Every structure is written in C-alpha cells, then in structure tokens.
Amino acid sequence: MTPETVLTIMQQTLQIITIMIAIILLPALFVGLIVSMFQAATSINEQTLSFIPKLLVTILVLVIAGPWMLSLITGYARRLFEDIPFLIG
C-alpha cells in the first residue's frame, strides 16, 4: 500500500465525515441564529429557549437524513472491504 493510497482513503473518509457533520450541524446553527435574534429583539435571556429548538431540529434532521447517512457510511465501508485485495497487492 503506497502513501498516496492511504492519503486518498483518508481524504475520502474526511469528506464523508464533513458531509455528515454539516448535515447535522448547519440546521441547528441556523435555528440557533434565528432564536438568538429573537432573544436579542425581545430581551429574553433564557438559556433553554435556544437549546430546545436546536435539539428538536437536530433530532428531526437525524430522523429525516438518518437512512441516507447510514447508507452513505455503509456503502463507503463496503467499498473499503471490497478494495482490500487491490489495496494490499
């Protein structure tokens, strides 16, 4: 196995991780921004007011995108296992 092969595998892994994290975190970030603007406009300083909507959006995104994310990661793992003979020899 050459160093280029290892770097390619790591690059693909990091790309998949970045996609999966972005799908989860970006909606929560957007909802947190909206709630923070609402809190600033109304002068409500309640910690749970920003936590609960972000939690609900994150759970909703996981329910909606979970099957796709699972198929993405299992497809990548399957490709890695199938490519083991080619990577070794």
C-alpha positions as a Markdown table, in Angstrom:
| # | Residue | x | y | z |
|---|---|---|---|---|
| 1 | Met | 0.0 | 0.0 | 0.0 |
| 2 | Thr | 1.5 | 3.3 | -1.1 |
| 3 | Pro | 1.3 | 6.5 | 0.9 |
| 4 | Glu | -0.8 | 8.0 | -1.9 |
| 5 | Thr | -3.4 | 5.3 | -1.4 |
| 6 | Val | -3.5 | 5.9 | 2.3 |
| 7 | Leu | -3.9 | 9.6 | 1.7 |
| 8 | Thr | -6.7 | 9.0 | -0.8 |
| 9 | Ile | -8.6 | 6.8 | 1.7 |
| 10 | Met | -8.1 | 9.4 | 4.4 |
| 11 | Gln | -9.3 | 12.2 | 2.1 |
| 12 | Gln | -12.4 | 10.3 | 1.2 |
| 13 | Thr | -13.1 | 9.5 | 4.9 |
| 14 | Leu | -12.8 | 13.1 | 5.9 |
| 15 | Gln | -15.1 | 14.2 | 3.1 |
| 16 | Ile | -17.8 | 11.8 | 4.2 |
| 17 | Ile | -17.4 | 12.8 | 7.8 |
| 18 | Thr | -17.6 | 16.5 | 6.9 |
| 19 | Ile | -20.7 | 16.0 | 4.8 |
| 20 | Met | -22.4 | 14.0 | 7.7 |
| 21 | Ile | -21.4 | 16.6 | 10.3 |
| 22 | Ala | -22.6 | 19.5 | 8.1 |
| 23 | Ile | -26.0 | 17.9 | 7.5 |
| 24 | Ile | -26.5 | 17.7 | 11.3 |
| 25 | Leu | -24.9 | 20.9 | 12.5 |
| 26 | Leu | -25.9 | 23.5 | 9.8 |
| 27 | Pro | -29.7 | 23.4 | 10.5 |
| 28 | Ala | -29.0 | 23.6 | 14.3 |
| 29 | Leu | -26.7 | 26.6 | 13.7 |
| 30 | Phe | -29.4 | 28.3 | 11.6 |
| 31 | Val | -32.1 | 27.7 | 14.2 |
| 32 | Gly | -29.8 | 28.9 | 16.9 |
| 33 | Leu | -29.1 | 32.1 | 15.0 |
| 34 | Ile | -32.8 | 32.7 | 14.5 |
| 35 | Val | -33.6 | 32.1 | 18.2 |
| 36 | Ser | -30.7 | 34.4 | 19.2 |
| 37 | Met | -32.0 | 37.2 | 17.0 |
| 38 | Phe | -35.5 | 36.7 | 18.6 |
| 39 | Gln | -33.9 | 36.8 | 22.1 |
| 40 | Ala | -32.0 | 40.0 | 21.2 |
| 41 | Ala | -35.1 | 41.6 | 19.8 |
| 42 | Thr | -37.3 | 40.8 | 22.8 |
| 43 | Ser | -34.6 | 40.9 | 25.5 |
| 44 | Ile | -35.4 | 37.4 | 26.7 |
| 45 | Asn | -32.4 | 35.9 | 28.3 |
| 46 | Glu | -33.4 | 32.3 | 28.8 |
| 47 | Gln | -30.9 | 29.5 | 28.1 |
| 48 | Thr | -33.4 | 26.8 | 27.4 |
| 49 | Leu | -35.1 | 28.9 | 24.8 |
| 50 | Ser | -32.2 | 28.4 | 22.4 |
| 51 | Phe | -31.4 | 24.8 | 23.5 |
| 52 | Ile | -34.8 | 23.2 | 23.0 |
| 53 | Pro | -35.3 | 24.3 | 19.3 |
| 54 | Lys | -31.8 | 23.3 | 18.3 |
| 55 | Leu | -32.3 | 19.9 | 20.0 |
| 56 | Leu | -35.6 | 19.3 | 18.2 |
| 57 | Val | -34.2 | 20.4 | 14.8 |
| 58 | Thr | -31.2 | 18.1 | 15.3 |
| 59 | Ile | -33.5 | 15.1 | 16.1 |
| 60 | Leu | -35.7 | 15.9 | 13.1 |
| 61 | Val | -32.7 | 16.1 | 10.8 |
| 62 | Leu | -31.4 | 12.8 | 12.1 |
| 63 | Val | -34.8 | 11.2 | 11.6 |
| 64 | Ile | -35.1 | 12.5 | 8.0 |
| 65 | Ala | -31.5 | 12.2 | 6.9 |
| 66 | Gly | -30.5 | 9.2 | 9.1 |
| 67 | Pro | -31.3 | 6.5 | 6.5 |
| 68 | Trp | -29.3 | 8.4 | 3.8 |
| 69 | Met | -26.4 | 8.9 | 6.2 |
| 70 | Leu | -26.4 | 5.2 | 7.2 |
| 71 | Ser | -26.4 | 4.1 | 3.5 |
| 72 | Leu | -23.6 | 6.5 | 2.8 |
| 73 | Ile | -21.4 | 5.2 | 5.6 |
| 74 | Thr | -22.2 | 1.5 | 4.9 |
| 75 | Gly | -21.6 | 2.0 | 1.2 |
| 76 | Tyr | -18.2 | 3.5 | 1.9 |
| 77 | Ala | -17.3 | 0.7 | 4.4 |
| 78 | Arg | -18.4 | -1.9 | 1.9 |
| 79 | Arg | -16.2 | -0.3 | -0.8 |
| 80 | Leu | -13.3 | -0.3 | 1.5 |
| 81 | Phe | -13.7 | -4.0 | 2.4 |
| 82 | Glu | -14.1 | -4.9 | -1.3 |
| 83 | Asp | -11.0 | -3.0 | -2.2 |
| 84 | Ile | -8.8 | -4.7 | 0.4 |
| 85 | Pro | -7.3 | -7.2 | -2.1 |
| 86 | Phe | -6.5 | -4.4 | -4.6 |
| 87 | Leu | -5.0 | -2.2 | -1.9 |
| 88 | Ile | -2.8 | -4.8 | -0.5 |
| 89 | Gly | -1.4 | -6.3 | -3.6 |
